[in-house]
Amino acid sequence: MPLVTPLKARVRRWATPFIMALAVIGPAAVRAQDPPEVDTALVISVDVSNSVDATRYQLQLEGIAKALEDDAVIEAILTGGRGSILISLVMWADKPKIMIPWTKIASKDEALAVAQQVRRLPREGGEFTCMSGMMRMIADKVVTQIPAQATRIVVDVSGDGKDNCNREEPVDAVRDELVASGVIINGLPILEGDGPTLEGWYRDYVVGGTGAFVLPAKGFNDFGNAIRQKFVIEISGTTPPTKYAKADR
């Protein structure tokens, strides 16, 4: 039978209560005490329902890619308190799909590499605009998998229509759940047909959280400009212009 040395005995007496404490509070609670490692964890959520044809699809992807290559966006990333962000990209229609899992950007080269990855994404599609399903998946499978502590967690939702899936779980119910967990949800309605009606719907049902805002694109051709402006505000954590701001929920 192996002998326990006095030193090992002392270590065991010290370690046992510590291990028991970890078992009680759990790894998530321990990790929550760690200081943030990135400034922003940003989920880019892109509508690819049947109203988004091949041209509109490319306008969205190219707009996101060019925004990540933009000097102002890169400056916002690198001049934050921790000089880095995490990005994930989700496409959604009938069902959501994670196209880019959580990826850290802490340099210009990394930003450019993610931009090229966005351009190479294969087309996903579907008939309906199932926004509540997308939010549910983000709540359950994206936000819960953030690989580092972030100062703020932002979900960036863009699309050209309202939820039309008639799901039992309303969009604003999932929105409120995400906001209650500390997530900020911003909206980029693409005003191709519904115009102010869609912008108002985004304000009422989609966005929420401290500093949340709605920044519309005036059609798909304006998407790139709108997403670039939006990234700068979201990544830097600055207060959005009054005309875009949404009261806290």
C-alpha positions in Angstrom: 0.0 0.0 0.0 1.5 3.4 -1.0 2.5 5.8 1.8 1.2 9.4 1.8 4.1 11.7 2.7 3.5 14.6 5.1 3.8 17.1 2.2 1.2 15.2 0.1 -1.1 15.1 3.1 -0.9 18.8 3.5 -1.6 19.4 -0.2 -4.5 17.0 -0.1 -6.0 18.8 3.0 -5.7 22.2 1.2 -6.9 21.0 -2.2 -9.9 19.0 -1.1 -12.1 21.9 0.0 -11.1 23.9 -3.1 -12.1 21.1 -5.4 -15.4 20.7 -3.5 -16.0 24.4 -3.9 -15.5 24.2 -7.6 -17.9 21.3 -7.8 -20.6 23.4 -6.0 -20.3 26.7 -7.9 -19.4 25.1 -11.3 -17.0 26.1 -14.0 -19.3 28.8 -15.5 -19.4 30.7 -12.2 -15.6 30.5 -11.9 -15.2 31.7 -15.4 -17.6 34.6 -14.9 -15.1 36.0 -12.4 -12.3 36.2 -15.0 -11.6 39.6 -16.6 -12.8 40.1 -20.2 -10.4 38.9 -22.9 -12.1 40.6 -25.8 -14.0 43.8 -26.2 -17.0 42.5 -28.2 -18.4 39.2 -29.1 -20.4 39.9 -32.3 -22.9 37.6 -34.0 -23.6 38.7 -37.6 -27.1 37.3 -38.5 -27.9 37.4 -42.2 -31.3 36.8 -43.8 -31.2 34.4 -46.8 -34.9 33.7 -47.3 -36.5 33.5 -50.8 -36.7 37.3 -51.2 -32.9 37.4 -51.2 -31.9 36.4 -54.8 -28.3 35.7 -55.9 -27.6 39.4 -56.5 -28.9 40.5 -53.1 -27.0 37.6 -51.5 -23.7 38.8 -52.9 -24.4 42.4 -51.9 -24.8 41.2 -48.3 -21.7 39.1 -48.3 -19.6 41.6 -50.1 -20.9 44.4 -47.8 -19.9 42.4 -44.7 -16.5 41.5 -46.2 -15.7 45.1 -47.2 -16.8 46.3 -43.8 -14.2 44.0 -42.1 -11.6 45.4 -44.4 -12.6 49.0 -43.7 -9.9 51.1 -41.9 -12.5 52.6 -39.5 -13.7 49.1 -38.5 -10.2 47.7 -38.1 -9.3 50.8 -36.0 -12.3 50.2 -33.8 -11.2 46.6 -33.3 -7.6 47.3 -32.5 -8.0 50.4 -30.3 -10.5 48.9 -27.9 -9.5 48.2 -24.3 -8.4 44.7 -25.2 -7.6 45.2 -28.9 -9.6 42.2 -30.1 -13.1 40.9 -30.8 -14.9 37.6 -31.5 -17.1 37.2 -34.6 -19.6 34.5 -35.6 -21.8 34.5 -38.7 -25.2 32.9 -38.9 -27.4 32.6 -42.0 -31.1 32.1 -41.5 -34.3 31.5 -43.4 -36.5 28.4 -42.6 -33.7 27.3 -40.3 -30.6 29.0 -39.0 -27.1 27.7 -39.7 -23.7 28.7 -38.2 -21.5 29.5 -41.2 -18.5 31.0 -39.3 -18.0 29.7 -35.7 -16.5 32.0 -33.1 -13.3 33.5 -34.6 -11.0 36.0 -32.9 -9.8 39.1 -34.7 -6.8 40.8 -33.0 -5.0 42.2 -36.0 -5.5 43.7 -39.4 -4.4 40.5 -41.1 -6.9 38.5 -39.1 -9.7 40.9 -40.1 -8.7 40.6 -43.8 -8.7 36.8 -43.5 -12.2 36.7 -42.0 -13.4 39.0 -44.8 -12.1 36.5 -47.4 -13.8 33.7 -45.5 -17.1 35.6 -45.7 -16.7 35.9 -49.5 -16.3 32.2 -49.9 -19.3 31.1 -47.9 -21.7 28.8 -49.9 -25.3 29.9 -50.4 -27.8 28.8 -47.9 -31.5 29.4 -48.5 -35.1 28.8 -47.6 -38.6 30.1 -48.2 -39.5 31.7 -45.0 -38.2 34.5 -42.7 -38.0 32.5 -39.4 -36.4 35.1 -37.1 -37.6 33.7 -33.9 -36.0 30.3 -34.8 -32.8 32.1 -35.6 -32.8 34.0 -32.2 -33.6 30.7 -30.4 -30.6 29.0 -31.9 -28.4 32.0 -31.2 -29.6 32.0 -27.5 -29.0 28.2 -27.1 -26.1 27.4 -29.3 -24.1 30.5 -30.2 -24.1 32.8 -27.1 -23.5 29.8 -24.8 -20.4 28.8 -26.8 -18.5 32.1 -26.6 -14.9 30.9 -26.1 -13.7 33.9 -24.1 -15.0 36.6 -21.7 -16.3 39.6 -23.6 -17.1 43.1 -22.4 -20.3 43.1 -24.4 -22.2 40.5 -26.5 -23.9 41.9 -29.6 -26.3 40.2 -32.0 -26.5 42.1 -35.3 -29.8 41.2 -37.1 -30.3 42.2 -40.7 -33.2 41.3 -43.1 -35.7 42.6 -45.6 -38.9 41.3 -44.0 -40.8 40.5 -40.8 -41.0 37.1 -39.2 -43.5 35.1 -41.2 -43.2 31.6 -39.7 -46.1 31.9 -37.3 -44.1 30.1 -34.6 -45.5 29.5 -31.2 -42.5 31.4 -29.8 -42.8 35.1 -30.7 -39.7 37.0 -31.8 -40.0 39.5 -29.0 -40.2 36.7 -26.4 -36.8 35.3 -27.5 -35.5 38.8 -27.8 -36.4 39.6 -24.2 -34.8 36.4 -23.0 -31.5 37.3 -24.7 -31.6 40.8 -23.4 -32.3 39.5 -19.9 -29.0 37.5 -20.2 -27.1 40.7 -21.0 -27.1 40.5 -24.8 -27.5 43.6 -27.0 -29.6 43.1 -30.2 -29.2 45.7 -32.9 -31.2 45.8 -36.2 -30.4 46.5 -39.8 -33.7 46.4 -41.7 -33.2 46.5 -45.4 -35.9 48.9 -46.7 -36.5 47.4 -50.1 -40.2 47.2 -50.0 -41.8 47.6 -46.5 -40.0 50.9 -45.8 -40.7 52.6 -42.5 -43.1 49.8 -41.6 -40.2 47.3 -41.4 -38.0 49.8 -39.5 -40.8 50.3 -36.9 -41.3 46.5 -36.6 -37.6 46.0 -35.9 -37.8 48.7 -33.2 -40.8 47.0 -31.6 -39.9 43.4 -31.9 -36.2 42.8 -32.7 -33.8 45.2 -30.9 -33.2 45.5 -27.2 -30.6 45.9 -24.5 -28.4 48.7 -23.3 -27.5 51.1 -26.1 -29.5 49.0 -28.7 -30.2 50.7 -32.0 -31.8 50.3 -35.5 -29.7 51.5 -38.5 -31.7 50.8 -41.7 -30.2 50.3 -45.2 -32.0 52.1 -48.0 -32.2 48.9 -50.1 -29.7 46.1 -50.7 -27.4 48.5 -52.6 -27.0 50.5 -49.4 -26.4 47.4 -47.2 -22.6 47.7 -47.3 -22.6 51.3 -46.1 -25.1 50.5 -43.4 -23.2 47.5 -42.0 -19.9 49.3 -42.0 -21.4 52.1 -39.9 -23.1 49.6 -37.7 -19.9 47.6 -37.1 -18.0 50.7 -36.0 -20.6 51.6 -33.4 -21.0 48.0 -32.2 -17.3 47.2 -32.0 -16.3 50.4 -30.3 -19.1 50.4 -27.9 -19.9 54.1 -28.6 -23.3 55.6 -28.2 -25.3 55.5 -31.5 -26.6 58.7 -33.0 -30.0 59.7 -31.5 -31.9 59.0 -34.7 -30.8 55.3 -34.5 -31.0 54.8 -30.8 -33.6 52.6 -29.1 -34.7 53.0 -25.4 -33.2 50.4 -23.1 -35.3 47.3 -22.5 
